[in-house]
Each structure stands twice: as structure tokens, then as C-alpha cells.
């Protein structure tokens, strides 16, 4: 299964080497005191008592003990208390702790290229986040095996996971802060961050704890005071006030275009524009099938004497050029108005991620800069129809098929269940590289090592991720002997 989520993790080598249930009311809530006027980053923190992983062979997860919830509440309170002074009142945290110790989380895992087991985001996490207006969601839950990390953040979803292993405890406030900071770096990626941002403490000479949880480094990171190459890097109070938080964005003030000035020829060369086009929505997002329609325009105060260069940069622990594509823009007759589309800058397309357009006009002196950043996503596949004959005899099974129609070719997840007594049992479950219309033989679904059995069957199709356990069927059919 292809995955495009951006991840960040607190690795055990850094830290140790030195369901479906919902709760409407928090068990406890904590907020940073003082710091009036600072933006408030709101977090929903769910503490699950049990977890059931049906996707790997590790031992069953033991239930969290009675002390888990009080300890989680204590660490949440410390997180809210400490972020005020550590950020010099640049930001506040309001965190709600939900008691799900009586609930079981049915989560999914997958193997990474390094062989580690990674946990998926809970199916209801994004709906929970948006229903409560949270900027972030934290989920802590027991696991039966050993993970290579104490925290894992899906930054584009703003969800952090904290597996409580048999050899560890609920995460400390510094582990919570570490994963929260990954979300801060992702959201405020226009800020000048030090090398390796959240993971850079030891590299920048900080001591006093494991490299991933040194309070003095976190404080300097939150106040723009990390020294690197003669500069002080990190986020400053003005950055928080400028942008707000992910769920509570500050409105973007419209920028009036700057018209060419009748300045004398000796005036300094200047460039204006490169604003985000209308195809980029208010949150800075667009789909990767909109590249040709995403056109950046600019103006200069006089025709450039040298050919300007424009390229794309992506964010990966700092801004880096995408490939080697450097393009010259198209000018109008006056040579003072130009434009360029993302399709010209990325003729092979773009994957999911954060980007910006950078430019350089080699005049005297050279004038350069970059646009505001924007996020590119792959447009989700759309399932148009699933068609199957509702009643099929065993004799006709070999020629029978199910037709699946999508809006375009792509990878889908298909599951077939058979009704046994009053319960549905999985008989076939695979990922399929589908054309826009694909026909799959039913015989492959219902023929097992025990032969082919008559009865009621249902077909479930998912165009994003795996088919949820409680998904609605896309089609159904009955297999009869005559």
C-alpha cells in the first residue's frame, strides 16, 4: 500500500540510550496560565486502556494499569505549564485529556523499510480533531511488542501517536513536547529553523538529558535563540502572532499589486508579485492535477537585462531545490510582466509535500526571493460503482465477475466477506492496482482450500488505505447450488 504521510519520530536510541470508542467530555483540562494575547494551540489527548492489533504477529497488548490516566494527566498539565515560560509567552497550550481506559483501539500497523513496525492513525482521529476544533490530536495506547520510537507524528494530519510498550510508561511531558514541536516545525516551515530542528540538541552542543528531550534546547528553539553559523534560529513571538495555529489561522491580508514606477533608470531593480494563485485554497493546499492551472505572476520596475531563473523547492528539514529544473518565465510585450506555471517547473508532476517557488534575477545587484509555501496533495480516488449479479449459481461461478469503476486508474483495497451464522468472515482481502474499470473474477474470491461454499457474500472497496472493519459494503451477492 502506498503511503505519502510525512512522519517524524522520537527514536528509542535517542531517548532510552542515554476503536472506535469516543468520549464527549474530557476527564481533565489544562491551559497555560498568563501570556495574555499569545495564540493558543489546542490539543485533544486520548488515553486508551487497551488496543487490538490485527495486522502483525506481536504478543497481545496488555491493558494499561490504574495509574496510567493520573500520570497522563500530570504530564499533560506539565506540558501546558512549561510551554509558556519556555516560549517566553510566544504561545499557549490548552490540552484536554480524555479517559478511554475502558475502550479498545482497533489500530493498524505496517512495516517500514527499516524493518520497524509503525502504527497507523486511528480511523476516527481526524474527525475527532475537526469536531472539537483541535490543532493536534495525541493518542496513547498499549502495544504488545517493541517499537523503535516512543512517539510518532503524522505531521500533515497533525496526529501524534505514543505506543506504551511493556518496558515503558505513558509519555513524559518532554516526549509530548518533542512530538508537538514536530507539528510546529511543519506548520511554521517558513521560519528559519536550525539544522535537524527538533532532533538537533546534541548537534548544537546542548546537554542535560537525552538528545531528544533537553528542556534548554526546546526553550531556545521556541524563542529563536539556537546559535548556528553566526545566526540565532528558531521561532520568535512575532511568528506565532503572524500565522496563528493550524485550526485557527490568521486571515491573510490581500496584497495590492505594485505597478511599475516611473523611476529614473538608475533606480534599483525590483520585483513584486509571486503571490499564491487562486488555485491554491485559503489553507495553502492544492491537488497535484492542478499544476497547469497554478500560474505565478510577477512584475518588475523595468525590463530585466539578464535572463531570470525560477525553480521549485521542497521542505525536508529545510528548503531544497526539486531536481535540476530551472526555467525562464514568459514575459508580455513590455517585458515587465511575467508568468510561469507549476507544470513548467515540474513537468514530471509533484508528489505530496510542501513546496515554494524560488527566483533569482541576476541584475546588479542580484534580486532573489521565494513565494509563500503551499502544500500539494494527490486527489483522492473516487469510487463510481461496484456491480455484481446478485444471485449466482455454482455452475455459473467460473464466468461471473465483479465490475469496479473508478474516476481514474489507481490502487484500491478490496475485501470479500462470507456470512457464517450471524457474523461476517473475511475470505479474501488484497490490494489491487486497478484500471479505471476493472473486472475481477468471483471464483478467485470464494474458492478456498476448503472448496467453494454457497451462501451470502459482500464486497467492500476502499480507495484510501485499507478497508475499515466497520465499512459499509459496496455490493453483495448470493451463491446458490442450483
N, C-alpha and C positions, 0 to 999 in steps of 0.2 A: 504493500500500500504506500503510495507516495505521500509524503508529509512535507509541508512548507512552513510550519510554525517555527518562529525564531525562539531559541532556547537559551537559558542561562542557568547555571547550577552552582551551588556551594559544594565543592568536592570534598570527600572524606579525607583525601590526602592533605588538604589544607587545614581542615578543622579538627580531625581526630589525631592526625600525625603530630601535631605539636602537643448509591441508592436512589436512592430516589426519595428518601425521607426529606421533609422540609420543616423548618421551624419559622414561624412568623414573627416571634418575639425574641430578641436577644436575651441570653442569660445574664450578660453584663455588658456595659458600655463604658468606654474610657475616651477622654479627649485631652489634648494638650492644653494646659492652663496658660493664661496670659497670651502674649503675642497677638494682641488685637489687630485686626486688619490683614493678617497673613492668610494666604489660601489654606483651605482645609482639604487634605487628602483623605477620603472616606474609604474604609476597609471593612468588608464582611469576612469574619474569621469563623469557619465551621470546624468543630472538633467532633470527629466521627468515632464512635466506640468500637465499631467492627467494620471489616472490609472483606469482600469476597472477590478474589481474582480468578476468573475462569480462563485466562489466556496463557498461563505458564504453569510449570510443574513445581514451584516452590512450596514449602510447607504452608498449611493454613495460617492466616494471620491471627495471633492471639488478641483477645479483647483488651482495650485499654483499662487500666486499673482505676479505682475510685479517685485517686489523687491527680489523674490526668487533667480533668477540667479545671480544678482550682489552680493548678500550676500553669495551664494555658492562659487563664485569666490574669494571673500575676505577670506573665511575660508580656501579654498584650498591654497591660497597664504601664509596664516599664517602657515599652516601645513608644507609647503616647507621651509619657513624661519626658523621655530623653530627647526626642526629636526637636523639641522647642529650643533648649539651650544648645544642642549640637548644631543646629542650623542658624543660630543667632536670631531666632524668631523669623526666619525666612519662610517657614511652612509649619502647619499644624497637622496632626493626625487625629481623626476620630475613628475608633475601631469598635465594632460590635462583635461580641463573642456569642456564637450560637451553640447550644448544647444539643449535639446529635449523638451523645454517647449511647443512646438506646437504639440507634439506627445503624444499618449496614450499608456501606457504599459498594455498589457493584461496579468496580472500575476495570479498566482495560490496560494492558501493558504491551510493549513491543521491544524488540532487541535493537540496540543501536549498533553502528559499525564497529564500535569498540568492544562489543560483547556484553555491555551493561544492559540491565533491564530498566526501561524508562516507563513511567506511569503516564497515562493519558489524562486529559482534563475531564472532570466529571461531566456527564451529559447535560446536567441542569445548571452548570456553573455560570454560563453566560446569561441565561435567563434570570438566575438569581441575582447576578451583578446588576443587570439593567433594571429589574423590577424594583430594586432598592436604591438605584442611583449611585452604586458604589464605584469608586475609581479602581479598586482592586478586590480580588477575592483570594483568601487564604483557605486552603483545605489541609487539615492534619488528620491522618488516618493510620491505623496499624498495618504493617505488612509482615509476612512470614519469612521472607528472605532478606538478603543483604543488598542494599542499593549502594551505588558508588557515590552518592551525594546525600546531603541532609536536606537540601531544598532544590527545587527545580521550577523555573519560571518560564511560562509561555508568554513572552512579552507582548506579542500582538493581541493576545486575548486578555492580558492583564490578570492572569491567574497564576498563583504560586502554590506548589504542592510540597507538603512536608511529610514524607513517609516516616512513621515511628517504628523503627526496627527493634527486634528483640534485644539488641545491645544498646539502645539509646532511649532518650526521653523526649517529651514534647519539646519543640524547638525553643531555644532561648530567645530573648528579645533581640540579641545581636544577629542570630540566624534569620529571624523575621526581618530585621532591618536590612541585612545583606540582600535578600531576595526583593524586598521593596525597592532598594536602590537600583537593582537591575531594571525595574519598571520605570524609575525616574530617569535613568540614563537613556532608555529607549524613547520615552516621551519627549524629553528635552534634548534631543540629539543635535540641535543646532548649537548647544553650549560647547565650549572648548573643554573637553574632559581630558584628564591625564591618561597616559598610556595604560591600557588594561583596566581603566576606570575602577569598578568595584573590586577587582582582583589585584590592584596594583600596590597594596600597602607595603609589602616587604620590598618590592622593586624600588619604591621611593624612600626606603630607609626607616620605615616605621616599625616599632617593636611594642611589646606589651601584650602579646596574645597570638593565637593562630593567625596566619596571614589574611584569612577571610573574615575576621571579626575583631579588628583592632579599633576601639572607640575613637582614639585620637585621629586616625586616618578618616573614619567616617565623618567626624566633625569638620575636618579641613575640606573634605570632598563636598560637604553641604554648605560650606561658606566660601568656596572658590579660593582656597589657600594652599593647595597642593603645589609645591615648587617643582618645576620641570623646565630645564633649558632656559633658565632666567625668567620664566613666567610663572604666575600663580593661576592654577587651573581648577576647574570645578564650577558648581552652580552658585550664583550670587542671589541675594534677596530680590533684586530687580527682575531676574529671570522668572522667578515664581510669580511675581505680580504681573508680568507681561502676558504669560500664556495661560495661567490658571492651572487646572488639573484635567485629566482625560475626560471625566464625566461632566466637568463644569468648565468648559472652555471660555476664555475671554473672547468677546466678539472682535473680529478683525476689522479695523477701520479701513474704509476704501481709500485707495491711493490715487490721487488725481494725476493723469499723465503729464509729464513735463514736456512742454513744447520747445522746439529749438529756439534758442535765444539769439537775438541779433547782436551777439557779442563780436568784438573785433577778432580777426583771425588769430591773434596771439593768445586768446583765452585758452585756458586748459581744456583738453579734450575730455568730454564727459559722456556717460552712458546712463540711461534710465530705462525702466521697464523690467522685463523678465519676471513679471507678476505671474502667479499661478493662473492658468487658463480656466475658462468656465467648465471644462470637462472634469476638473478636479473639484470634488464636493467641499462643503464647508469644513469637514473634518480633515481635509487634505488627502483624500483617497480617490483612486480611480482603478478601473479594471484594465487588464493588460490587452484587451481587444479595442481599447480606445486610443492607442498610441498615435495613429494617423490624425485623429481629431484633436489631439492635445498639442496646440501650437503656441509657442512662446514668442512674444513680440517685444521689440525694444526700439529705442530712439537714441540718436547721438546728436550732439550740438553742431556737428559738421561732418561731412563725409570722411570716413577713416582713410588714412594714407596707406595703411598696411592691411593685409587680409586678416580679419579676426578669426579666432579659433574658439569653438564651442564643443563641449563634451559632457558626458554624464558621469556622475559619481554616485556610489552606493555607500551605505553606512554599515561598517563592520569593524567595531572598535575604532572608529574614526572614519573620515570620509576618504574614499579611494576611487580612482578612475575606473570606470567599467570598460574592460577591454582596451583596445587601441583606437577606437573610433573617434576621431577629431574631425569636425565638419565645419565648413564655412556657411554662414547664413545666406538667405536670398534677400536682396535689397530692392526697394522700389526705385523709381526713376531719379529721385532726389538723393539717393544714397545715404539718407539719414534715418530711414525706417527699415527695419529688417525683421525677419521671422524665421523660425525653424521648428519642426515638429519632432516629437519623440520618436516617430517612425524613422526619421532621418538619422537620429542619434543612436537608435538601437534597431537596425534593420533585421536582426535575428530575433527580436522580441525581448521582453523582460520577464524575469521571474518575480515571485513575491518578495517584497522588501521595501526599504526606504531609499529614496533617490533625491538628487537635486541636479539642476543644470548649472554647470560652471562655464565661465567665459573669460577670454583674455583678448584685449585689443592692444596689439604691440605698437602703440603710438609713442610719443615722447612727453612724459613718461608712459610706461605701460599701464593700462587701466584694466583691472580684473575684478571678478566677484562671483557670486553664486546666487541662485534663486532660493526661495524658501523651500524646505524639503516637502516631499509628498510620498505617499505610500501606494505601492502597486500591488493589486491582488488579482488572482485568477478568478474569472467569473465562475460561480458555481454551476456545475452541470444541472440541467433541468430534465427531469423525467416526464416525458409526454404521455406515454401509455405503456401498459403491460397487458397483453392479450393472450388468452389461452381458451381452448374449448372446455366448457365447464364439466362435461361428462365424457369420459374416455374409457373404452373397453381395453382389457389386457391385449387383445388381438391387434388393436389399432395403435398400441403404445409406440411401436417402433417408428411409425411415421409421424407421430404427434410432436409438436414443439410449442414453445412459448416465445412470443414476439415482444421485444423490448425496444422502444423508440425513445431516443434522447434528442436534445436540441443540437448536439454535435458529438463526434466521437470522444471517448474518454473512459476512464477506469471506474467501474461500479462494483458494488458488493452485493452478491445475490445469495439468499438463504432460502431453503425449502424445508418446511416442517410437515410432519405427518401427525394426525390426531390419533393418540393412543389412549383409549379410555376417555378421560376428560381433560387430558393435558397434551399440549403440542410438543413433539420431539423433533430435534434437528436431524435431518437425514442428509443434507448437502449444504455446504457453505463455502463459497470461493469468491475471490476477486476475479473480475473478468475485464479484459481490455475490449471494450465494445465499440462497434461502429455506430453510426447514427441510428441505424436499425439493425438489430441482431436477433437471430433466431437460435434458440438453444434447445437441443433435443430433450424431451421429457424423460426418455429412458435413462439418460445419464443421471437424473435427479433421484429417481425412485428405485433403481436397481442397486441393491447392496449385496454384501456377502451372504446374506440370508435369503436372497431372491427378491422378487418383486411382489409387493403386498398391495391388495386392494384397500381402499379407504379414502378418507378425506385428506387433501393436501392444500397447503397455502404457499404462495411465493412472495417473498419480501425483497425489495430492491432499495439500496441506498446509493445516492450519488456523491455523498461526502462521508468519508470514514467508513466504519463498519456499521452493519445494520444493528440498531439498538435492540436490546432484548424485548422491549415492550412496544416495538414498532407496529403500525397498522399494516396488514397485508396489502400488497399491490394487486394480487389476483389469487384465485383459488380454483381447484378442480377436484373432481371425484373420479377415482379409478375403480372400475367395476369389472367383474369377471366375465360378464356377457356383453 
